[in-house]
Amino acid sequence: DEGKYACKATNASGEAISVADLRIYSNQQQQQQQQQQQQHDMMMSSGCEPRLTEPLNASYIIREGQPVKLSCRFDANPKGDILWLKDGIPIDFEALGISRDFKIVREVDYTALLITETFPEDTGSYTVLIRNPFGEVRSFTQLTVEEFFCRTP
């Protein structure tokens, strides 16, 4: 009885076809199939640790005064927290007094650190940490801001 079944309906407006696969399992196969489905459903409903789908670029070299965007994409269920670090220390915008130059973008599967005007002191190692109750993932990059010298005649 296992196989592909089709049902075709025709009337003055046209026709429609519906196709279905019929599979017959023994009781043991059916139980295994149900257990696998339940495990899958539990994993999906309970969430999973974050993972990177597009990590940060390995490095950026920018001329002083230019903007830069450090960005990555990720999957996480639930979404969780996003933390940016410079040289291993969380970026504290208020304490550093750099809130006008640094901005963080947070979306469902994307984050970016925007530096609207770079200075040599922005040079360093940057890390994004994405964490939820199931785990965490990090991505690293090195930013080098080259000083801009103006020659005078």
N, C-alpha and C positions, 0 to 999 in steps of 0.2 A: 504493500500500500504506500510505501515511501516514494516520494517523487515530487515533480512540479505539476501543480494544478492551475488551470486557467478558467476564468469565467468571462464570457463575452455577452454583453447586452447590446441589442440593436433596436433603435426605434427611428421615427421620422427625423429626429434631430441629429442622428448620428449613431456612433457606437462607442462603447467603453469596454476596456479589457482590464481585468485584475488578475495578477499572477501571484501564487504563493508556493513556497517550498514546504513540504511535509516531511518531517523527520520523526522516526519512531525510535525511542530509546528503551532499553531494558530498565527495570527499576533501579539497578545499580548505576547505570549511566545517567539516568535522570537525577538521582541523588547527587552524583558528582557534579553534574551540570548546575544544579541548584546551589550547591555549596560554593562553587566557583563564582557564580553570579552574586551570591550573598556577600562573599569576601570582597568582590569588586565594588559592590554597592556600598559596603561599610567603609572601604578605603576612600571612595569618592565623597561620601557624605561627611566623613570625619576630617578630611583635609589631607594635605601633604606638605612636606617641607619645600621651601622656595628653591627654584632652580633658575639659572641664567639661560635666556634664549639668545641674547646678544650682549656679551660682556662689554665693559669699557674697552676702548682702544688701549693698546699697550703703552703708548706715550703720545704726548702732544708737545710741539715746539711752537711757541707763539711769540710774536714781537710785542714788546711793551706797548700798552695802550689799546691793544686789539682785544675783542671779546673772544671767549671760548665757551664751548658747551661740552661738558663731560656727561655722556648719557649711556644708559643700558636698558635692556628689556628683560623681563623675568616673568615666571609663572609662580604663583603662590596661592594656596587655598587653606585657610583664609589669607587675605592680603597681608596683614601684619604691619610691622614698622619698617621705616626706611631711615637709615642714619648715614650721614656723610662725615668722613674723617679726613683731616689733613695731617700728614706725618704721624698717623696713629692716634690723634687726639680729635674727639668730636668737634665739629665746627660749631662754635658758640657765637652766633652773629652779634648778639648784644654786647658780649664781653670784648669781642675783637673790634667792635666798631666798624664792621665792614658790611653791614646790612645793605647799604646802597649799591655795593658792587657785586654781591653774591645773592643769587636767588635759587631756590630749589623748586623744581617742578615734580609733582607726584600725580601719577595717573594709575589706573588699575594694573597695568602691566609694564609701566615705563617710569623711569625717574631720570632727572637730569640736574646737574649743578651748573648754573649759568654764572659766569663771571663777566660782567658787562664791560669792565675796563681792567686789564691785567697790569700788574706791576711785578718787578723782579722778586719781591718778597712773597708773591703767590707761588713761586717755584716750589715744588715738593711732590711728595707721594700722596695721592688721593685714593680713598677707599670708599666704596658704597657697601653698606651692610644691610641686607634685607632679612628680617627675622619674623617668624610667626611661632605659634606654640609647637610646631612639629620640627623646627630646626632653623638653620640660617645659612646664608650663602654670601660670599664677599666677591667683589671684583676690584681690581687694582689698576692704577695708571700712574704714570709719571708726567708731571707738567713742568716744562721748562719755559720760563719767560725771559727772552733775550732783551737786554737793555737796548734802547734806541738812542743812538748818538747822532747828533746833528753837527755836521762839519761847518765851521765858519771859515770864510775865505781869508 
